[in-house]
Amino acid sequence: MKNTLPKLRKENGWSQEYLAQQLGVSRQTIISIEKGHFDPSLPLAFEIARVFHQSIEDIFFPGT
């Protein structure tokens, strides 16, 4: 699954560590999600969408 997480995070001036703290996950989790190596659970995806004030569909989309 592809995502716009790095772009959104940088637009907000947030480090991976800061975002991880906001979400209650490790920085390694953020790195893995950003690189597309790990798909977040549905609750985590909702939480990511909430912190960015976006819909899940605006952040995560199928990759080709």
HURATA-V772268 format. One record per residue. N is the residue number from 0. RES is the residue in one small letter. SS is DSSP state (helix for helix, strand for strand, loop for the rest). OMEGA is omega in whole degrees, -180 to 180 (none if undefined). NEAR is the number of other ideal C-beta (glycine too) atoms within 8 Angstrom. Layout:
n = (N/N)
res = (RES/RES)
ss = (SS/SS)
omega = (OMEGA/OMEGA)
near = (NEAR/NEAR)
//
This chain:
n = (0/1/2/3/4/5/6/7/8/9/10/11/12/13/14/15/16/17/18/19/20/21/22/23/24/25/26/27/28/29/30/31/32/33/34/35/36/37/38/39/40/41/42/43/44/45/46/47/48/49/50/51/52/53/54/55/56/57/58/59/60/61/62/63)
res = (m/k/n/t/l/p/k/l/r/k/e/n/g/w/s/q/e/y/l/a/q/q/l/g/v/s/r/q/t/i/i/s/i/e/k/g/h/f/d/p/s/l/p/l/a/f/e/i/a/r/v/f/h/q/s/i/e/d/i/f/f/p/g/t)
ss = (loop/strand/strand/loop/helix/helix/helix/helix/helix/helix/helix/loop/loop/loop/loop/helix/helix/helix/helix/helix/helix/helix/helix/loop/loop/loop/helix/helix/helix/helix/helix/helix/helix/helix/helix/loop/loop/loop/loop/loop/loop/helix/helix/helix/helix/helix/helix/helix/helix/helix/helix/helix/loop/loop/loop/helix/helix/helix/helix/strand/strand/loop/loop/loop)
omega = (178/180/178/-176/-180/-179/-180/-179/-179/177/180/180/-177/172/175/180/180/179/178/179/179/-176/-178/178/179/175/179/177/179/179/-178/178/-179/-179/-180/179/-176/175/-178/173/179/177/179/178/177/-180/176/179/-179/-177/178/-179/-180/171/177/-178/177/-177/-176/179/-178/176/179/none)
near = (8/7/11/7/11/8/7/11/13/8/6/7/4/9/6/11/7/8/12/12/7/8/12/4/7/6/8/6/12/15/9/9/14/11/6/9/5/7/5/10/5/6/6/10/12/9/9/14/12/7/9/9/4/8/6/10/6/7/14/10/7/5/6/2)
//
